[in-house]
Amino acid sequence: MKHLFNYSVLQPVEDLPGNGGGLKDIGCDGIELFTLFEKVPDIYKGISPSVHLPYAVDWYSVWTGKADLSGFDEDNVKYILFGRDRDEIVKNLRDAIGFAAEVKPAYGVLHAGAASLDELTLREQTYDSRDVLGAFCEMMNRVASGFKGGEPPFKLAFENLWWPGLKMPDPCEYEFIEAHIEFDNWGFCLDTGHMMNTLPDATDENTCAERLLEIFERYSDDMKDRIGTMHLHVSTSAGYRSTFESVRRPPGETVAETITRAYDHGSKIDQHRPFFGNGCRALVEEISPDFVTHETMGADIKHALRNFVQQRAHFAPADYL
């Protein structure tokens, strides 16, 4: 099992220990690199066993022909909608995968959910999870069909969210995707914090770990085999999620204003804190993935690295080898 640290091409590689060469000293096997719709700098090629592909919050509205495209420019349309129509979405995703393939990653993470831009700060959202998953499969089938042999150049790891789409509460979504995806090189990235964001009693770390373990124990062996990687972190946001003021996007609010407001709200839900108890070890052992990305954030890189070390310490020294 390899232990990774989440990082972004938007962050300078010089901030990593030894420009990335010193990661082994803290028990880190490399970075899961967040990429863009452009070439990945060569400096990341030797230290990035995996990538996290760009995501768009409301691609589903475009895929279903219901998007309001006013207020979008060439750049933000990619990062919020993936594109202005289906063909543009497919092209942009193929481009993102093609650029990331230059790093030769073992896998690339892709969010398998969506939320309406108008409903990002509402408690209840109108998109149906099964409809979103169906559209996601259709979209990814078209994307993969453009690569050699109809297969993406590396495994696509579909990540669960708390938004409509993939949430992974049981094997049903796995069975649905298995029946609708037309290529073989896919799997799951199981995000513990995102799953905690779906729990009504996620108020403390121990309860969260217990609830997730109960869920994991219901997974079939075939489903677990598809989970090649985990994003490991804690989010105990049930109190906030049950009390925040639900606000629909105000008329006239710009796209940038909406995203800024939604980002502040989302960070209160999705906390990305490290585990302080050792309950995380049982979660990882139940799934037994090939990779674990310690997706713990921080106020700055030093704080984020301290959080990595804090959580990494729950795993046996033998895992460092």
C-alpha positions in Angstrom: 0.0 0.0 0.0 1.3 3.4 -0.9 0.6 6.6 1.1 0.2 9.8 -0.9 -0.1 13.5 -0.1 -2.6 15.6 -2.1 -1.1 18.5 -4.0 -1.9 20.8 -7.0 0.0 22.1 -10.0 -1.1 25.5 -8.8 1.3 25.1 -5.8 5.0 25.5 -6.2 6.9 22.2 -6.1 9.6 24.0 -4.1 7.3 23.9 -1.1 7.5 20.2 -0.9 10.3 18.6 1.2 13.4 18.5 -1.0 11.3 19.6 -4.0 9.4 16.3 -3.6 12.5 14.2 -3.2 12.3 14.4 0.6 8.7 13.0 0.9 10.0 9.5 1.8 11.4 11.0 5.0 7.9 11.5 6.3 6.6 8.2 5.1 5.1 9.6 1.9 5.3 7.7 -1.4 4.5 10.7 -3.6 1.7 13.1 -4.4 -1.7 12.8 -5.9 -1.5 15.7 -8.2 -4.5 17.9 -9.0 -4.2 18.8 -12.7 -5.8 21.3 -15.1 -6.9 21.3 -18.8 -3.3 21.9 -19.8 0.2 20.3 -19.9 1.5 19.1 -16.6 5.0 20.6 -15.8 7.7 18.0 -16.2 9.0 18.5 -12.7 6.0 16.5 -11.3 6.6 13.4 -13.5 8.8 11.6 -11.0 6.8 12.3 -7.9 3.2 11.8 -8.9 2.0 8.2 -8.8 -1.5 9.5 -9.3 -3.5 12.5 -10.4 -6.8 14.2 -9.5 -8.5 15.4 -12.7 -10.3 18.7 -12.8 -13.9 18.8 -11.7 -16.9 20.9 -12.5 -19.7 21.4 -10.1 -22.6 21.5 -12.6 -21.7 19.6 -15.7 -25.1 17.8 -15.4 -27.1 20.9 -16.4 -25.1 21.1 -19.7 -25.4 17.4 -20.4 -29.2 17.6 -20.0 -29.5 20.8 -22.0 -30.7 22.9 -19.1 -27.7 25.1 -18.4 -27.9 28.9 -18.4 -24.6 29.8 -20.1 -24.8 33.6 -19.5 -21.9 34.9 -17.4 -19.4 32.2 -18.4 -16.2 32.9 -20.2 -13.8 30.4 -21.9 -12.0 29.5 -18.7 -14.6 29.3 -16.0 -17.0 27.3 -18.2 -14.5 24.5 -18.1 -14.1 24.4 -14.4 -17.8 24.8 -13.5 -19.6 23.1 -16.4 -16.8 21.2 -18.3 -18.0 22.9 -21.5 -20.9 24.7 -23.2 -22.4 21.5 -24.8 -21.9 17.8 -24.8 -19.2 17.8 -27.5 -17.2 20.4 -25.7 -17.5 18.5 -22.4 -16.2 15.3 -24.1 -13.3 17.2 -25.8 -12.3 19.0 -22.6 -12.3 15.8 -20.5 -10.3 13.9 -23.1 -7.8 16.8 -23.2 -7.5 16.7 -19.4 -7.0 12.9 -19.4 -4.5 13.2 -22.2 -2.4 15.9 -20.4 -2.5 13.9 -17.2 -1.4 10.8 -19.0 2.1 12.4 -19.6 2.7 11.9 -15.8 2.1 8.1 -16.3 -0.2 7.8 -13.3 -1.6 4.6 -11.9 -5.0 6.2 -11.8 -6.8 9.5 -12.1 -9.6 10.6 -9.7 -12.8 12.1 -11.1 -15.7 13.4 -9.1 -18.9 11.4 -10.0 -21.5 13.9 -8.8 -23.0 17.2 -9.6 -25.0 20.0 -8.0 -27.0 22.9 -9.6 -25.2 26.2 -9.5 -28.4 27.7 -8.2 -28.6 25.3 -5.4 -25.1 25.0 -4.0 -26.1 26.5 -0.7 -29.5 24.7 -0.3 -30.0 21.8 2.1 -32.1 19.9 -0.4 -31.2 19.7 -4.1 -33.4 18.7 -7.0 -31.0 16.6 -9.1 -31.7 12.9 -8.7 -28.7 10.8 -7.8 -29.6 7.9 -10.1 -30.2 10.3 -13.0 -26.8 12.0 -12.4 -25.0 8.6 -12.3 -26.7 7.6 -15.5 -25.6 10.8 -17.2 -22.1 10.4 -15.8 -21.8 6.9 -17.2 -23.0 8.1 -20.6 -20.5 11.0 -20.5 -17.6 8.8 -19.5 -18.4 6.2 -22.2 -18.2 8.9 -24.8 -15.0 10.3 -23.4 -13.3 6.8 -23.2 -14.4 5.9 -26.8 -12.0 8.5 -28.2 -8.9 6.7 -26.8 -7.1 3.8 -28.3 -9.1 0.6 -27.9 -12.0 2.5 -26.3 -10.0 2.6 -23.0 -8.6 5.6 -21.1 -4.8 5.6 -20.8 -4.9 5.1 -17.0 -7.6 3.9 -14.6 -10.3 6.4 -13.9 -11.2 6.3 -10.2 -14.7 7.6 -9.7 -15.0 9.6 -6.4 -18.0 9.8 -4.1 -19.5 13.1 -3.0 -22.3 14.3 -0.8 -23.9 16.0 -3.8 -26.3 14.1 -6.1 -24.5 11.2 -7.8 -22.1 8.7 -6.4 -22.4 8.4 -2.5 -21.6 4.6 -2.0 -23.9 3.8 0.9 -24.2 0.2 -0.3 -23.3 -1.9 -3.4 -26.3 -0.7 -5.5 -24.4 2.2 -7.1 -21.5 -0.1 -7.9 -23.9 -2.5 -9.6 -25.5 0.3 -11.6 -22.1 1.6 -12.8 -20.9 -1.9 -13.6 -24.0 -2.3 -15.8 -23.6 1.0 -17.6 -19.9 1.7 -18.1 -18.7 0.3 -21.4 -14.9 0.2 -20.7 -12.9 -1.8 -18.3 -10.2 0.6 -16.9 -12.2 2.1 -14.1 -12.6 1.9 -10.3 -13.5 3.9 -7.3 -11.8 6.4 -5.1 -13.6 6.1 -1.7 -13.5 9.5 0.1 -14.1 9.1 3.8 -14.8 12.7 4.5 -17.3 13.0 1.7 -19.1 10.0 3.0 -19.2 11.5 6.5 -20.9 14.5 5.0 -23.9 12.2 4.2 -24.3 11.0 7.8 -26.9 12.8 10.0 -24.9 11.9 13.2 -21.4 12.8 12.0 -20.7 14.9 15.1 -17.5 13.3 16.3 -14.6 11.3 14.8 -15.3 8.0 16.6 -19.0 7.9 15.6 -18.0 8.7 12.0 -15.4 5.9 11.9 -18.0 3.4 13.3 -20.6 4.3 10.8 -18.3 4.1 7.9 -17.0 0.7 9.0 -20.6 -0.5 9.1 -21.1 0.7 5.6 -17.8 -0.9 4.3 -18.7 -4.2 5.8 -21.8 -4.4 3.6 -19.8 -4.0 0.4 -19.3 -7.1 -1.8 -15.8 -8.4 -2.5 -16.2 -7.4 -6.2 -17.0 -3.8 -5.1 -14.0 -3.7 -2.8 -11.8 -4.9 -5.6 -12.9 -1.8 -7.6 -11.8 0.5 -4.8 -8.1 1.0 -5.6 -7.6 4.2 -3.7 -9.0 6.0 -0.7 -9.1 9.7 0.3 -8.6 9.6 4.0 -9.8 12.5 6.2 -12.4 13.5 8.8 -15.5 15.7 8.4 -17.8 16.1 11.5 -20.1 18.7 10.0 -23.5 17.3 10.9 -24.2 20.2 13.2 -23.5 22.8 10.5 -25.4 20.8 7.9 -28.5 20.7 10.0 -28.6 24.4 11.0 -27.2 26.5 8.2 -29.5 29.0 6.4 -30.5 27.5 3.1 -30.1 30.2 0.4 -30.9 29.9 -3.3 -28.6 31.8 -5.7 -29.8 35.4 -5.6 -30.9 37.0 -9.0 -28.1 38.9 -10.7 -25.3 37.2 -8.7 -22.3 36.6 -10.9 -20.7 33.2 -11.5 -17.6 34.3 -9.5 -19.7 35.5 -6.6 -21.7 32.3 -6.5 -18.6 30.2 -6.5 -17.0 32.3 -3.7 -20.0 32.0 -1.5 -20.4 28.3 -2.2 -16.7 27.7 -1.5 -17.0 29.2 2.0 -20.1 27.1 2.6 -18.5 23.9 1.2 -15.4 24.3 3.4 -17.6 24.3 6.5 -19.2 21.0 5.3 -16.1 19.3 3.9 -13.5 19.9 6.6 -10.6 17.7 5.5 -9.2 17.2 9.0 -6.8 14.5 10.0 -7.8 11.5 12.1 -6.5 11.8 15.6 -7.8 8.4 16.7 -6.7 5.1 15.2 -10.1 4.3 13.8 -8.9 5.2 10.4 -6.7 2.1 10.3 -9.7 -0.3 10.5 -11.4 1.6 7.7 -8.3 1.2 5.4 -7.8 -2.4 6.4 -11.5 -3.2 5.6 -11.0 -1.9 2.0 -7.3 -2.7 1.5 -6.7 -0.3 -1.4 -3.5 0.0 -3.3 -3.2 3.7 -2.5 -4.3 6.0 0.4 -4.2 9.7 -0.2 -4.1 11.6 3.1 -6.3 14.4 1.9 -5.8 16.7 4.9 -5.8 20.4 4.3 -4.0 23.2 6.2 -3.7 26.9 6.4 -0.4 26.6 4.6 1.9 23.9 3.3 3.6 23.4 6.7 0.3 22.9 8.4 -0.9 20.5 5.7 2.3 18.4 6.0 2.0 18.3 9.8 -1.6 17.0 9.3 -0.3 14.4 6.9 2.3 13.2 9.4 -0.3 13.1 12.2 -2.6 10.8 10.2 0.2 8.8 8.6 1.4 7.8 12.1 -1.6 5.6 12.6 -0.2 3.1 10.1 2.6 0.6 10.8 6.2 1.6 10.2 6.4 -1.4 7.9 4.1 0.6 5.5 7.0 3.0 5.1 9.0 0.5 3.1 
